[in-house]
Amino acid sequence: MVNQSVIEAVEKKTLDESSVDPDPLKQFREWYGDAVRAGIFQPEVMHLSTSTPLGTPTGRFVLYKDPEKYGLAVEGFLFFTNFMSAKSRDIEKSPLVALTFYWKELLRQVRIVGIAEKSPEEVSDKYFESRPDPAKLGAWASAQSEVIESRAVLEERAAQYRERFEGGPIPRPAHWGGFTVRPAEMEFWQHREDRLHDRIRYNAQEDGGWTIQRLSP
């Protein structure tokens, strides 16, 4: 259920280059926390854009996972997927990707451009262990992005793996795991009723710091 008091409090906040956190990842965590406290449905949903080897842009939604929860430093944006999927094949060829969060109720958007790299296996193991068994079986059964004859084929594969692992733990398949997107650029967008929206952009510097600039809406 949406928490109206949190939304009203967010509406009173300003987005200004002189008051945002010097670290965009900390600024993101503040905004993400607002989205969680506001009770927004699936605030972790983010749009991932990749490009094919031919340069064709392609996108889909994935789920952001808190890196700290899985033993990583807060240095980027963690998600999990099948390494045989179209998105993973794109990343293998061209790891430069874009992410977008949009929280409609808060009238906020965050855009990220960065490099995707595979997460350590222990991180993937830890998250996989937390998944319910049907989701674990799905990771084994689905040759993601490949053409199949029917849903019955997919269900039969799941049944075969259910029988294979019956009575014991379901291990993580080697073709399934995490990616971390390390940002090179981040932009925070806040809606304004007069359409003079606030846009604050961070760009990574070689010394590890960030430049902060205001963009015209």
Secondary structure, 3 states (H helix, E strand, C coil): CCCHHHHHHHHCCCCCCCCCCCCHHHHHHHHHHHHHHCCCCCCCEEEEEEECCCCCEEEEEEECECHHHHCCCCCCEEEEEECCCHHHHHHHHCCEEEEEEEEHHHCEEEEEEEEEEECCHHHHHHHHHHCCHHHHHHHHHCCCCCCCCCHHHHHHHHHHHHHHCCCCCCCCCCCEEEEEEEEEEEEEEECCCCCCCEEEEEEECCCCCEEEEEECC
